[in-house]
Amino acid sequence: MEIDTPVVADGPELYRITRDSAVLDVNSSYAYLLWCRDFAQTSAVARIDGAVVGFVTGYIRPDAPDTLVVWQIAVDASQRGGGVAGRLLGHLVDRVLPRGVRYLETTITADNAASINLFAALARKRAANLARSELFAAELFPNAHLGEDLYRIGPFAVAPAVAAGS
C-alpha cells in the first residue's frame, strides 16, 4: 500500500468510498474534487496497485494554524479492518508537523465507536492528550442528524516517537 497526496482525478473515488460506506455524510461529487485540489496538502489517499482504497481529508483551521481538522476518513469495504485508516492518519500527522501543527480536531457522533477508537488509538500511539466536548448539538442540524462531539488530540511531539527496537 502506498499513501500519498490526492490529485483531482481521485475525487470520484473519494465520493464513491464515502457513498458506499453507508455511514458517512456524503458531500456533493463537486466537493470531493475541490478537496483534492484545494486541500490536497492536508489530505491523503491510500492506494493499492494505483487504485484508491482509502482517504483522509482535512484542513488547517484559519483561526488556529497549529490545528489540523480531519473532515472525513474512509476506507473501501475491501480493505476495512486492515489498519488503513490508522496509517492514513499517522501519515497525515507526520506530513503537517513541519508546518507547525500540534493539534488534531475532528467531530464524531456518539454512536460511531469505530471512529472513536481510531482517534483514541492515534492519541495513545502519539502519547498525546485527547479531550472530548460537545460541539454541535443535534438540534442545530436542520435534518435528522445526531450531535457531533469535538475530539481534540495534542499536543503532538515535533517528531513521532519511535518504538524501541524499531
DSSP file with accessible surface (Angstrom, degrees, kcal/mol):
  #  RESIDUE AA STRUCTURE BP1 BP2  ACC     N-H-->O    O-->H-N    N-H-->O    O-->H-N    TCO  KAPPA ALPHA  PHI   PSI    X-CA   Y-CA   Z-CA
    1    1 A M              0   0   76      0, 0.0     2,-0.4     0, 0.0    47,-0.2   0.000 360.0 360.0 360.0 139.9    0.0    0.0    0.0
    2    2 A E  E     -A   47   0A 113     45,-2.6    45,-3.2     2,-0.0     2,-0.5  -0.941 360.0-158.9-118.9 137.2    1.2    3.5   -0.9
    3    3 A I  E     +A   46   0A  29     -2,-0.4     2,-0.3    43,-0.2    43,-0.2  -0.978  29.4 139.8-117.7 128.4    0.0    6.7    0.8
    4    4 A D  E     -A   45   0A  45     41,-2.3    41,-2.8    -2,-0.5    87,-0.0  -0.857  53.2 -61.1-150.1-172.4    0.3   10.0   -0.9
    5    5 A T        -     0   0   42     -2,-0.3    39,-0.2    39,-0.2    36,-0.1  -0.564  56.1-115.1 -78.6 137.2   -1.3   13.3   -1.7
    6    6 A P        -     0   0    5      0, 0.0     2,-0.3     0, 0.0    -1,-0.1  -0.332  24.0-152.6 -71.3 156.4   -4.6   13.2   -3.6
    7    7 A V    >   -     0   0   79      1,-0.1     3,-2.7    -2,-0.0     4,-0.4  -0.847  34.0-100.5-120.7 162.1   -5.0   14.6   -7.1
    8    8 A V  G >  S+     0   0   71     -2,-0.3     3,-2.3     1,-0.3    28,-0.1   0.871 119.9  63.7 -52.3 -39.5   -8.2   16.0   -8.6
    9    9 A A  G 3  S+     0   0   83      1,-0.3     4,-0.3     2,-0.1    -1,-0.3   0.677  93.6  64.1 -62.3 -14.4   -8.7   12.7  -10.6
   10   10 A D  G X> S+     0   0   13     -3,-2.7     4,-2.0     1,-0.2     3,-0.7   0.654  77.3  91.0 -80.6 -15.6   -9.1   10.9   -7.2
   11   11 A G  H <> S+     0   0    0     -3,-2.3     4,-2.5    -4,-0.4     5,-0.2   0.885  81.8  52.0 -50.2 -48.4  -12.2   13.0   -6.4
   12   12 A P  H 3> S+     0   0   74      0, 0.0     4,-2.5     0, 0.0    -1,-0.3   0.878 109.6  50.6 -59.8 -34.1  -14.7   10.5   -7.8
   13   13 A E  H <> S+     0   0   69     -3,-0.7     4,-2.8    -4,-0.3     5,-0.2   0.885 108.3  51.4 -71.4 -37.1  -13.2    7.6   -5.8
   14   14 A L  H  X S+     0   0    2     -4,-2.0     4,-2.3     2,-0.2     5,-0.2   0.936 112.0  48.2 -62.0 -43.8  -13.4    9.6   -2.6
   15   15 A Y  H  X S+     0   0   70     -4,-2.5     4,-3.0    -5,-0.2     5,-0.2   0.945 112.7  48.2 -59.4 -47.9  -17.1   10.3   -3.4
   16   16 A R  H  X S+     0   0   56     -4,-2.5     4,-3.1     1,-0.2     5,-0.2   0.931 111.5  48.4 -61.4 -46.5  -17.7    6.5   -4.1
   17   17 A I  H  X S+     0   0    2     -4,-2.8     4,-1.1     1,-0.2    -1,-0.2   0.919 114.3  46.9 -62.5 -41.6  -16.0    5.3   -1.0
   18   18 A T  H >X S+     0   0    0     -4,-2.3     3,-0.6    -5,-0.2     4,-0.6   0.954 114.5  46.2 -63.4 -50.3  -17.9    7.8    1.1
   19   19 A R  H >< S+     0   0  116     -4,-3.0     3,-1.2     1,-0.2    -2,-0.2   0.932 112.6  50.0 -58.2 -45.5  -21.2    6.9   -0.6
   20   20 A D  H 3< S+     0   0   82     -4,-3.1    -1,-0.2     1,-0.3    -2,-0.2   0.689  94.0  73.9 -72.2 -15.9  -20.6    3.2   -0.3
   21   21 A S  H << S-     0   0   17     -4,-1.1    -1,-0.3    -3,-0.6    -2,-0.2   0.805  82.2-156.0 -65.6 -27.2  -19.8    3.4    3.4
   22   22 A A  S << S+     0   0   94     -3,-1.2    -1,-0.1    -4,-0.6    -3,-0.1   0.652  79.9  67.6  58.8  15.8  -23.5    4.0    4.1
   23   23 A V  S    S+     0   0  106     -5,-0.4    -1,-0.1     2,-0.0    -4,-0.1   0.621  79.2  76.7-127.2 -43.9  -22.4    5.7    7.3
   24   24 A L  S    S-     0   0   42     -6,-0.4     2,-0.4     1,-0.1    -2,-0.1  -0.351  88.0-100.5 -75.8 154.3  -20.6    8.9    6.5
   25   25 A D        -     0   0   89     -2,-0.1     2,-0.6     1,-0.0    -1,-0.1  -0.602  40.7-135.9 -68.4 126.6  -22.3   12.1    5.4
   26   26 A V        -     0   0   66     -2,-0.4     2,-0.1    -7,-0.1     3,-0.1  -0.797  17.9-160.4 -93.2 120.6  -22.0   12.2    1.6
   27   27 A N        -     0   0   43     -2,-0.6    -8,-0.1     1,-0.2     5,-0.1  -0.402  38.5 -75.4 -85.2 172.9  -20.9   15.6    0.2
   28   28 A S     >  -     0   0   69      1,-0.1     4,-1.3    -2,-0.1     3,-0.3  -0.296  39.3-116.5 -66.0 155.9  -21.5   16.5   -3.5
   29   29 A S  H  > S+     0   0   70      1,-0.2     4,-1.5     2,-0.2    -1,-0.1   0.869 118.1  59.5 -61.5 -32.8  -19.2   15.0   -6.0
   30   30 A Y  H  > S+     0   0  149      1,-0.2     4,-2.3     2,-0.2    -1,-0.2   0.898  98.7  57.5 -60.9 -40.1  -18.0   18.5   -6.7
   31   31 A A  H  > S+     0   0   22     -3,-0.3     4,-2.6     1,-0.2    -1,-0.2   0.888 104.0  51.7 -60.8 -38.5  -16.9   18.9   -3.1
   32   32 A Y  H  X S+     0   0    0     -4,-1.3     4,-2.0     2,-0.2    -1,-0.2   0.869 107.6  52.4 -69.4 -33.5  -14.6   15.9   -3.4
   33   33 A L  H  X S+     0   0   64     -4,-1.5     4,-1.2     2,-0.2    -2,-0.2   0.935 111.1  47.5 -63.9 -43.5  -13.0   17.4   -6.5
   34   34 A L  H  X>S+     0   0   51     -4,-2.3     4,-3.5     1,-0.2     5,-0.6   0.904 108.7  54.2 -63.8 -41.2  -12.4   20.6   -4.6
   35   35 A W  H  X5S+     0   0   27     -4,-2.6     4,-1.6     1,-0.2    -1,-0.2   0.921 108.6  49.5 -57.3 -43.8  -10.9   18.8   -1.6
   36   36 A C  H  <5S+     0   0    4     -4,-2.0    -1,-0.2    -5,-0.2   -28,-0.2   0.740 121.6  34.8 -71.1 -20.8   -8.5   17.0   -3.9
   37   37 A R  H  <5S+     0   0  155     -4,-1.2     3,-0.5    -3,-0.4    -2,-0.2   0.896 127.9  29.5 -92.7 -54.8   -7.5   20.3   -5.4
   38   38 A D  H  <5S+     0   0   80     -4,-3.5    -3,-0.2     1,-0.2    -2,-0.1   0.715 131.1  31.4 -86.3 -22.4   -7.6   22.9   -2.7
   39   39 A F  S ><<S+     0   0   77     -4,-1.6     3,-1.3    -5,-0.6    19,-0.4   0.049  77.5 119.2-123.9  26.4   -6.9   20.8    0.4
   40   40 A A  G >  S+     0   0   12     -3,-0.5     3,-1.5     1,-0.3    -1,-0.1   0.867  72.9  58.1 -60.6 -36.2   -4.5   18.2   -1.1
   41   41 A Q  G 3  S+     0   0  116      1,-0.3    -1,-0.3    -4,-0.2    -2,-0.1   0.666 112.0  41.0 -71.8 -14.8   -1.6   19.2    1.2
   42   42 A T  G <  S+     0   0    7     -3,-1.3     2,-0.3    16,-0.3    -1,-0.3   0.015 112.4  65.1-119.4  26.9   -3.8   18.4    4.3
   43   43 A S    <   -     0   0    2     -3,-1.5     2,-0.3    14,-0.2    14,-0.2  -0.886  61.6-160.9-138.2 167.9   -5.3   15.3    2.9
   44   44 A A  E     - B   0  56A   0     12,-2.6    12,-2.5    -2,-0.3     2,-0.4  -0.993   5.6-153.0-152.2 152.2   -4.1   11.8    1.9
   45   45 A V  E     -AB   4  55A   0    -41,-2.8   -41,-2.3    -2,-0.3     2,-0.4  -0.959  11.9-141.5-125.1 147.3   -5.1    8.8   -0.1
   46   46 A A  E     -AB   3  54A   0      8,-2.7     7,-3.1    -2,-0.4     8,-1.1  -0.913  23.5-169.0-105.0 134.2   -4.1    5.2    0.2
   47   47 A R  E     -AB   2  52A  31    -45,-3.2   -45,-2.6    -2,-0.4     2,-0.4  -0.971  17.5-168.4-126.3 143.1   -3.6    3.2   -3.0
   48   48 A I  E >  S- B   0  51A  52      3,-2.3     3,-2.2    -2,-0.4    -2,-0.0  -0.998  87.4 -14.2-125.4 122.7   -3.1   -0.4   -3.8
   49   49 A D  T 3  S-     0   0  167     -2,-0.4    -1,-0.1     1,-0.3     3,-0.1   0.866 130.6 -55.3  50.8  38.7   -1.9   -1.1   -7.3
   50   50 A G  T 3  S+     0   0   57      1,-0.2     2,-0.4   -48,-0.0    -1,-0.3   0.265 112.4 119.3  84.7 -12.6   -2.8    2.5   -8.2
   51   51 A A  E <   -B   48   0A  55     -3,-2.2    -3,-2.3     1,-0.0     2,-0.4  -0.718  69.3-117.2 -91.1 135.4   -6.4    2.3   -7.0
   52   52 A V  E     +B   47   0A   6     -2,-0.4    -5,-0.3    -5,-0.2     3,-0.1  -0.550  39.2 166.1 -70.8 124.9   -7.7    4.5   -4.2
   53   53 A V  E     +     0   0A  12     -7,-3.1    23,-3.0    -2,-0.4     2,-0.3   0.379  63.3   1.9-120.2  -0.6   -8.7    2.3   -1.2
   54   54 A G  E     -BC  46  75A   0     -8,-1.1    -8,-2.7    21,-0.3    -1,-0.4  -0.960  59.1-170.7-175.4 161.7   -9.0    4.9    1.5
   55   55 A F  E     -BC  45  74A   0     19,-2.5    19,-2.4    -2,-0.3     2,-0.4  -0.991  14.0-154.6-157.3 159.9   -8.6    8.6    2.2
   56   56 A V  E     -BC  44  73A   0    -12,-2.5   -12,-2.6    -2,-0.3     2,-0.4  -0.987  15.9-162.3-136.0 130.6   -8.5   11.3    4.9
   57   57 A T  E     + C   0  72A   1     15,-3.0    14,-2.7    -2,-0.4    15,-1.1  -0.930  22.5 147.9-113.3 141.7   -9.5   14.9    4.2
   58   58 A G  E     - C   0  70A   0     -2,-0.4     2,-0.3   -19,-0.4   -16,-0.3  -0.951  25.2-154.8-157.7 175.9   -8.5   17.8    6.4
   59   59 A Y  E     - C   0  69A  66     10,-1.9    10,-3.5    -2,-0.3     2,-0.5  -0.976  30.3-104.3-154.5 159.1   -7.6   21.4    6.6
   60   60 A I  E     - C   0  68A  38     -2,-0.3     8,-0.2     8,-0.2     6,-0.0  -0.781  45.2-112.7 -86.0 128.9   -5.7   23.8    8.8
   61   61 A R  E >   - C   0  64A  66      6,-2.4     3,-1.5     3,-0.5     6,-0.3  -0.450  18.5-141.7 -63.3 125.4   -8.1   25.9   10.9
   62   62 A P  T 3  S+     0   0  124      0, 0.0    -1,-0.2     0, 0.0    -2,-0.0   0.849 102.4  42.6 -58.3 -33.8   -7.8   29.5    9.7
   63   63 A D  T 3  S+     0   0  117      1,-0.2    -2,-0.1     2,-0.0    -3,-0.0   0.419 122.8  39.2 -93.9   2.5   -8.2   30.8   13.3
   64   64 A A  E X   -C   61   0A  16     -3,-1.5     3,-2.3     3,-0.2    -3,-0.5  -0.600  63.9-179.5-148.4  78.8   -5.8   28.2   14.7
   65   65 A P  E 3  S+     0   0A  92      0, 0.0    -1,-0.0     0, 0.0    -2,-0.0   0.576  81.6  62.6 -66.0  -4.8   -2.9   27.5   12.4
   66   66 A D  E 3  S+     0   0A  58     35,-0.1    36,-2.7    36,-0.1    37,-2.1   0.284  93.0  83.6 -95.8  11.5   -1.5   24.9   14.8
   67   67 A T  E <   - d   0 103A   0     -3,-2.3    -6,-2.4    -6,-0.3     2,-0.5  -0.958  59.6-159.7-126.6 123.5   -4.6   22.7   14.3
   68   68 A L  E     -Cd  60 104A   2     35,-2.6    37,-2.9    -2,-0.5     2,-0.6  -0.855  13.4-152.6 -92.9 127.1   -5.5   20.2   11.6
   69   69 A V  E     -Cd  59 105A  15    -10,-3.5   -10,-1.9    -2,-0.5     2,-0.7  -0.913   6.1-146.9-100.6 122.5   -9.2   19.5   11.3
   70   70 A V  E     -Cd  58 106A   3     35,-3.0    37,-0.5    -2,-0.6   -12,-0.3  -0.824  17.7-179.1 -89.1 117.0   -9.9   16.0   10.0
   71   71 A W  E     -     0   0A 119    -14,-2.7     2,-0.3    -2,-0.7   -13,-0.2   0.936  62.4  -7.7 -82.8 -55.1  -13.1   16.3    7.9
   72   72 A Q  E     -C   57   0A  13    -15,-1.1   -15,-3.0   -48,-0.0     2,-0.4  -0.996  51.5-172.4-143.8 150.0  -13.6   12.7    6.8
   73   73 A I  E     +C   56   0A  20     -2,-0.3     2,-0.3   -17,-0.2   -17,-0.2  -0.986  19.6 163.5-139.7 132.7  -11.7    9.4    6.8
   74   74 A A  E     -C   55   0A   9    -19,-2.4   -19,-2.5    -2,-0.4     2,-0.4  -0.996  21.6-157.2-151.0 150.2  -13.0    6.4    5.0
   75   75 A V  E     -C   54   0A  14     -2,-0.3   -21,-0.3   -21,-0.2     5,-0.1  -0.988  33.6-104.8-130.2 137.0  -11.7    3.1    3.8
   76   76 A D    >>  -     0   0   27    -23,-3.0     3,-2.4    -2,-0.4     4,-0.7  -0.283  34.2-115.2 -56.5 143.7  -13.1    0.9    1.0
   77   77 A A  G >4 S+     0   0   66      1,-0.3     3,-0.8     2,-0.2    -1,-0.1   0.828 114.2  62.9 -53.3 -33.1  -15.1   -2.1    2.2
   78   78 A S  G 34 S+     0   0   80      1,-0.2    -1,-0.3   -25,-0.0    -2,-0.1   0.687 111.5  36.6 -68.0 -16.0  -12.5   -4.4    0.7
   79   79 A Q  G X4 S+     0   0   60     -3,-2.4     3,-1.4   -26,-0.2     5,-0.5   0.394  83.4 127.7-117.7   0.3   -9.8   -3.0    2.9
   80   80 A R  T << S+     0   0  126     -3,-0.8    -3,-0.0    -4,-0.7    -4,-0.0  -0.282  71.0  26.7 -64.3 144.5  -11.6   -2.4    6.3
   81   81 A G  T 3  S+     0   0   89      1,-0.0    -1,-0.2     0, 0.0    -4,-0.0   0.419  93.8 100.2  86.8   0.6  -10.0   -3.9    9.4
   82   82 A G  S <  S-     0   0   61     -3,-1.4    -2,-0.1     0, 0.0    -1,-0.0   0.247  99.8-102.2-103.4  10.0   -6.5   -3.9    7.9
   83   83 A G  S  > S+     0   0   43     -4,-0.0     4,-2.1     3,-0.0     5,-0.2   0.572  80.5 131.4  85.3   9.4   -5.2   -0.7    9.6
   84   84 A V  H  > S+     0   0    7     -5,-0.5     4,-2.6     1,-0.2     5,-0.2   0.932  71.3  50.7 -62.7 -45.8   -5.5    1.5    6.6
   85   85 A A  H  > S+     0   0   23      1,-0.2     4,-2.5     2,-0.2    -1,-0.2   0.925 110.6  48.9 -61.2 -43.4   -7.3    4.3    8.5
   86   86 A G  H  > S+     0   0   34      1,-0.2     4,-2.4     2,-0.2    -1,-0.2   0.900 111.7  49.3 -63.3 -39.5   -4.6    4.4   11.2
   87   87 A R  H  X S+     0   0  134     -4,-2.1     4,-2.5     2,-0.2    -1,-0.2   0.904 110.0  51.6 -67.3 -39.3   -1.9    4.5    8.6
   88   88 A L  H  X S+     0   0    0     -4,-2.6     4,-2.5     2,-0.2    -2,-0.2   0.941 111.9  46.3 -61.1 -47.6   -3.6    7.4    6.8
   89   89 A L  H  X S+     0   0    2     -4,-2.5     4,-2.7     2,-0.2     5,-0.2   0.929 113.1  48.8 -61.3 -47.1   -3.9    9.4   10.0
   90   90 A G  H  X S+     0   0   10     -4,-2.4     4,-2.4     1,-0.2    -1,-0.2   0.916 111.9  49.5 -60.0 -43.0   -0.3    8.8   11.0
   91   91 A H  H  X S+     0   0   58     -4,-2.5     4,-2.1     2,-0.2    -1,-0.2   0.931 112.1  47.6 -60.8 -46.3    1.0    9.7    7.6
   92   92 A L  H  X S+     0   0    1     -4,-2.5     4,-1.9     2,-0.2     5,-0.2   0.925 111.0  50.1 -66.0 -42.5   -1.1   12.9    7.6
   93   93 A V  H  X S+     0   0    2     -4,-2.7     4,-1.7     1,-0.2     3,-0.3   0.947 111.4  49.5 -59.8 -46.8    0.0   14.0   11.1
   94   94 A D  H  < S+     0   0   67     -4,-2.4    -1,-0.2     1,-0.2    -2,-0.2   0.882 110.1  52.2 -58.7 -37.6    3.7   13.4   10.1
   95   95 A R  H  < S+     0   0   55     -4,-2.1    -1,-0.2     1,-0.2    -2,-0.2   0.838 113.6  41.3 -70.0 -33.6    3.2   15.4    7.0
   96   96 A V  H ><>S+     0   0    0     -4,-1.9     3,-1.5    -3,-0.3     5,-1.4   0.663  91.5  84.7 -92.9 -13.5    1.7   18.5    8.8
   97   97 A L  G ><5S+     0   0    5     -4,-1.7     3,-2.3     1,-0.3    -1,-0.2   0.914  86.4  55.9 -54.5 -44.5    4.0   18.6   11.8
   98   98 A P  G 3 5S+     0   0  114      0, 0.0    -1,-0.3     0, 0.0    -2,-0.1   0.719  99.3  63.0 -63.2 -15.9    6.7   20.5   10.0
   99   99 A R  G < 5S-     0   0  140     -3,-1.5    -2,-0.2    -4,-0.1    -3,-0.1   0.361 126.9 -98.1 -86.2   3.4    4.1   23.2    9.2
  100  100 A G  T < 5S+     0   0   32     -3,-2.3     2,-0.3     1,-0.3    -3,-0.2   0.533  71.7 152.2  92.9   7.7    3.7   23.9   13.0
  101  101 A V      < +     0   0    2     -5,-1.4    -1,-0.3     1,-0.2   -34,-0.2  -0.561   8.6 160.0 -73.8 130.5    0.6   21.7   13.5
  102  102 A R        +     0   0   62    -36,-2.7    54,-1.9    -2,-0.3     2,-0.3   0.424  57.7  51.5-126.1  -8.3    0.5   20.4   17.1
  103  103 A Y  E     -d   67   0A  58    -37,-2.1   -35,-2.6    52,-0.2     2,-0.4  -0.954  57.8-156.5-134.3 151.9   -3.2   19.5   17.4
  104  104 A L  E     -dE  68 153A   1     49,-2.3    49,-3.1    -2,-0.3     2,-0.4  -0.992  12.6-171.5-124.4 134.9   -5.8   17.5   15.5
  105  105 A E  E     +dE  69 152A  16    -37,-2.9   -35,-3.0    -2,-0.4     2,-0.3  -0.961  11.8 159.0-123.5 147.3   -9.5   18.1   15.8
  106  106 A T  E     -dE  70 151A   7     45,-1.8    45,-3.2    -2,-0.4     2,-0.4  -0.965  31.4-126.5-154.0 161.1  -12.4   16.0   14.4
  107  107 A T  E     + E   0 150A  52    -37,-0.5     2,-0.4    -2,-0.3    43,-0.2  -0.932  26.4 178.8-114.7 143.0  -16.0   15.6   15.1
  108  108 A I  E     - E   0 149A   5     41,-2.2    41,-2.4    -2,-0.4     2,-0.2  -0.999  27.7-122.1-142.0 137.7  -17.6   12.2   15.8
  109  109 A T    >   -     0   0   21     -2,-0.4     3,-2.0    39,-0.2     7,-0.2  -0.497  32.3-114.6 -75.9 151.5  -21.2   11.2   16.6
  110  110 A A  T 3  S+     0   0   77     37,-0.5    -1,-0.1     1,-0.3    38,-0.1   0.737 113.4  56.9 -61.7 -22.7  -21.6    9.3   19.9
  111  111 A D  T 3  S+     0   0  112      1,-0.2     2,-1.4     2,-0.0    -1,-0.3   0.474  80.6  94.3 -88.9   0.1  -22.7    6.1   18.1
  112  112 A N    <>  +     0   0   35     -3,-2.0     4,-2.2     1,-0.2     3,-0.2  -0.558  42.8 164.2 -96.7  75.6  -19.5    5.9   15.9
  113  113 A A  H  > S+     0   0   59     -2,-1.4     4,-2.8     1,-0.2     5,-0.2   0.851  71.0  58.9 -61.2 -35.8  -17.4    3.5   18.0
  114  114 A A  H  > S+     0   0   73     -3,-0.2     4,-2.2     1,-0.2    -1,-0.2   0.936 109.7  42.3 -62.9 -45.0  -15.0    2.7   15.2
  115  115 A S  H  > S+     0   0   22      2,-0.2     4,-2.5    -3,-0.2     5,-0.3   0.908 112.9  53.0 -68.2 -40.8  -14.0    6.4   14.7
  116  116 A I  H  X S+     0   0   40     -4,-2.2     4,-2.4     1,-0.2    -2,-0.2   0.947 112.3  45.5 -58.6 -46.1  -13.8    7.0   18.4
  117  117 A N  H  X S+     0   0  104     -4,-2.8     4,-2.3     2,-0.2    -1,-0.2   0.891 110.6  54.4 -64.5 -39.2  -11.5    4.0   18.7
  118  118 A L  H  X S+     0   0   33     -4,-2.2     4,-1.8    -5,-0.2    -2,-0.2   0.948 113.4  40.2 -60.4 -48.9   -9.4    5.1   15.7
  119  119 A F  H  X S+     0   0    3     -4,-2.5     4,-2.2     2,-0.2    -1,-0.2   0.866 113.3  54.3 -73.9 -32.3   -8.7    8.6   17.1
  120  120 A A  H  X S+     0   0   22     -4,-2.4     4,-2.4    -5,-0.3    -1,-0.2   0.903 108.0  51.2 -64.9 -38.1   -8.2    7.3   20.7
  121  121 A A  H  X S+     0   0   38     -4,-2.3     4,-3.0     2,-0.2    -2,-0.2   0.900 107.7  52.5 -65.7 -38.7   -5.6    4.9   19.3
  122  122 A L  H  X S+     0   0   12     -4,-1.8     4,-2.2     2,-0.2    -2,-0.2   0.941 109.5  49.1 -61.2 -45.6   -3.8    7.8   17.5
  123  123 A A  H  <>S+     0   0    5     -4,-2.2     5,-2.8     1,-0.2     4,-0.3   0.925 113.6  46.3 -60.5 -44.5   -3.7    9.8   20.8
  124  124 A R  H ><5S+     0   0  175     -4,-2.4     3,-1.3     1,-0.2    -2,-0.2   0.938 112.2  49.9 -62.8 -47.4   -2.3    6.7   22.6
  125  125 A K  H 3<5S+     0   0  160     -4,-3.0    -1,-0.2     1,-0.3    -2,-0.2   0.866 116.8  41.3 -61.4 -35.6    0.3    6.0   19.9
  126  126 A R  T 3<5S-     0   0   27     -4,-2.2    31,-0.4    -5,-0.2    -1,-0.3   0.357 107.2-124.9 -93.6   4.7    1.5    9.6   19.9
  127  127 A A  T < 5 +     0   0   94     -3,-1.3     2,-0.3    -4,-0.3    -3,-0.2   0.904  63.8 143.8  50.4  45.2    1.4    9.9   23.7
  128  128 A A      < -     0   0   13     -5,-2.8    -1,-0.2    -6,-0.2    28,-0.1  -0.816  54.8-102.5-114.2 153.9   -0.9   12.9   23.2
  129  129 A N  E     -F  154   0A 119     25,-0.6    25,-2.4    -2,-0.3     2,-0.4  -0.409  28.5-155.5 -70.0 150.1   -3.9   14.1   25.2
  130  130 A L  E     -F  153   0A  66     23,-0.2     2,-0.4    -2,-0.1    23,-0.2  -0.996  12.2-178.2-128.9 124.8   -7.4   13.5   24.0
  131  131 A A  E     -F  152   0A  59     21,-2.5    21,-2.7    -2,-0.4     2,-0.4  -0.970   7.9-160.8-123.4 139.6  -10.3   15.7   25.1
  132  132 A R  E     +F  151   0A 143     -2,-0.4     2,-0.3    19,-0.2    19,-0.2  -0.958  18.6 157.7-119.6 138.0  -13.9   15.3   24.1
  133  133 A S  E     -F  150   0A  58     17,-2.1    17,-3.4    -2,-0.4     2,-0.2  -0.981  46.7 -91.8-150.8 158.7  -16.6   18.0   24.3
  134  134 A E  E     +F  149   0A 136     -2,-0.3    15,-0.2    15,-0.3     3,-0.1  -0.529  45.0 163.8 -70.7 136.8  -19.9   18.7   22.7
  135  135 A L  E     +     0   0A  70     13,-1.7     2,-0.6     1,-0.2    14,-0.2   0.701  66.0  20.9-117.2 -58.3  -19.6   20.9   19.6
  136  136 A F  E    S-F  148   0A  94     12,-2.3    12,-2.7    10,-0.0    -1,-0.2  -0.928  74.5-145.7-121.5 108.0  -22.8   20.7   17.5
  137  137 A A    >   -     0   0   11     -2,-0.6     3,-2.1    10,-0.2     4,-0.5  -0.336  27.1-111.9 -67.9 152.4  -25.9   19.6   19.3
  138  138 A A  G >  S+     0   0   42      1,-0.3     3,-1.7     2,-0.2     7,-0.2   0.849 114.4  64.1 -55.2 -36.4  -28.4   17.6   17.3
  139  139 A E  G 3  S+     0   0  161      1,-0.3    -1,-0.3     5,-0.1     7,-0.1   0.677  90.8  66.8 -68.6 -12.0  -31.0   20.4   17.4
  140  140 A L  G <  S+     0   0  117     -3,-2.1    -1,-0.3     5,-0.1    -2,-0.2   0.745  84.6  85.7 -75.9 -22.3  -28.6   22.6   15.3
  141  141 A F  S <  S-     0   0   54     -3,-1.7     4,-0.2    -4,-0.5     6,-0.0  -0.652  72.0-147.2 -83.1 133.7  -28.9   20.3   12.3
  142  142 A P  S    S+     0   0  137      0, 0.0     2,-0.2     0, 0.0    -1,-0.1   0.578  84.0  46.3 -76.7  -7.9  -31.9   21.1   10.0
  143  143 A N  S    S-     0   0  101     -5,-0.1     2,-1.0     2,-0.0    -2,-0.1  -0.684 113.5 -69.0-121.2 178.0  -32.3   17.4    9.2
  144  144 A A  S    S+     0   0  110     -2,-0.2     2,-0.3    -5,-0.0    -5,-0.1  -0.582  76.5 142.8 -71.2 103.3  -32.2   14.2   11.4
  145  145 A H        -     0   0   33     -2,-1.0    -4,-0.2    -7,-0.2     3,-0.1  -0.989  48.8-120.4-146.9 135.1  -28.6   14.1   12.5
  146  146 A L        -     0   0   91     -2,-0.3   -37,-0.0     1,-0.1   -10,-0.0  -0.351  44.4 -89.7 -67.9 157.5  -27.0   13.2   15.7
  147  147 A G        -     0   0   22      1,-0.1     2,-0.5    -2,-0.0   -37,-0.5  -0.251  38.6-128.9 -62.8 155.5  -25.0   15.7   17.6
  148  148 A E  E     - F   0 136A  22    -12,-2.7   -12,-2.3   -39,-0.2   -13,-1.7  -0.953  15.4-152.1-114.3 121.9  -21.3   15.9   16.8
  149  149 A D  E     -EF 108 134A  24    -41,-2.4   -41,-2.2    -2,-0.5     2,-0.5  -0.723  17.4-125.6 -89.8 142.8  -18.7   15.8   19.6
  150  150 A L  E     -EF 107 133A  25    -17,-3.4   -17,-2.1    -2,-0.3     2,-0.5  -0.758  20.2-164.3 -87.8 128.3  -15.4   17.5   19.2
  151  151 A Y  E     -EF 106 132A  14    -45,-3.2   -45,-1.8    -2,-0.5     2,-0.5  -0.975   6.1-170.5-111.6 123.8  -12.3   15.4   19.8
  152  152 A R  E     -EF 105 131A  75    -21,-2.7   -21,-2.5    -2,-0.5     2,-0.4  -0.976   1.6-171.0-119.6 123.1   -9.1   17.3   20.2
  153  153 A I  E     -EF 104 130A   0    -49,-3.1   -49,-2.3    -2,-0.5   -23,-0.2  -0.938  27.3 -51.8-116.5 133.7   -5.8   15.5   20.3
  154  154 A G  E     - F   0 129A   6    -25,-2.4   -25,-0.6    -2,-0.4   -51,-0.2  -0.828  32.2 -97.6 143.8 177.8   -2.5   17.0   21.2
  155  155 A P        -     0   0   65      0, 0.0    -1,-0.3     0, 0.0     2,-0.3   0.504  58.3-155.0 -77.1 149.7   -0.1   18.5   21.5
  156  156 A F        -     0   0    9    -54,-1.9   -29,-0.1    -3,-0.2     2,-0.1  -0.671  20.9-109.7 -86.6 147.1    1.9   16.3   19.2
  157  157 A A        -     0   0   62    -31,-0.4    -1,-0.1    -2,-0.3     4,-0.0  -0.382  30.8-112.9 -67.1 155.8    5.7   16.0   19.6
  158  158 A V  S    S+     0   0  102      1,-0.1    -1,-0.1    -2,-0.1   -58,-0.1   0.912 105.4  30.6 -60.3 -41.5    7.6   17.6   16.8
  159  159 A A  S    S-     0   0   66    -62,-0.1    -1,-0.1   -61,-0.0    -2,-0.1  -0.939  98.7-104.7-117.9 141.0    8.9   14.2   15.6
  160  160 A P        -     0   0   54      0, 0.0     2,-0.1     0, 0.0   -34,-0.1  -0.328  42.1-103.3 -63.0 145.1    6.9   11.0   16.0
  161  161 A A        -     0   0   86    -36,-0.2     2,-0.5     1,-0.0   -34,-0.0  -0.411  30.9-141.7 -67.6 140.4    8.0    8.6   18.8
  162  162 A V        -     0   0  117     -2,-0.1     3,-0.1    -3,-0.1     2,-0.0  -0.933  18.7-121.6-107.6 126.6   10.0    5.6   17.5
  163  163 A A    >   -     0   0   68     -2,-0.5     3,-1.9     1,-0.1     2,-0.0  -0.356  36.6 -95.4 -66.3 144.9    9.4    2.4   19.3
  164  164 A A  T 3  S+     0   0  106      1,-0.3    -1,-0.1    -2,-0.0     0, 0.0  -0.334 111.1  20.5 -59.7 136.8   12.4    0.7   20.9
  165  165 A G  T 3         0   0   92      1,-0.3    -1,-0.3    -3,-0.1    -2,-0.1   0.491 360.0 360.0  84.4  -0.3   13.9   -1.9   18.7
  166  166 A S    <         0   0  118     -3,-1.9    -1,-0.3    -4,-0.0    -4,-0.0  -0.538 360.0 360.0 -79.8 360.0   12.3   -0.5   15.5
